[in-house]
Amino acid sequence: MRFLTKLQDLPEGKKKIILYFLVGLTGILLFSFYFVNTGSKIKNISGEKLKESFFPREIQQGLKKGIESSVSIFDLLKIKDKY
């Protein structure tokens, strides 16, 4: 209780310094927890799961079909150029 009265009696500048210090310390602790947690999650993800998280199977199949159809269109264009 005496700590609070001492804190209240401090000049405004010192109160702000203490406040900013505590906010900065809290921010650093939260960021360090975030980075440690993110690092452990990245280590647990396998390559295939990462690929599926960016491109679900439906999109992967659509991309394969799109690539196959574009190849056949380009082949047709080459044939037209030859004649």
NORWO-V643985 format. One line per field, one symbol per residue. psi: psi as a letter, one per 20 degrees, with the letter a starting at -180 (. if undefined). Layout:
# NORWO-V643985
psi: ???
This chain:
# NORWO-V643985
psi: hhghhhhhiqqhghghggghghgggggggghggghgghghhhhiprgghgghhgnrhghghhgggggghhghghghhhghhh.
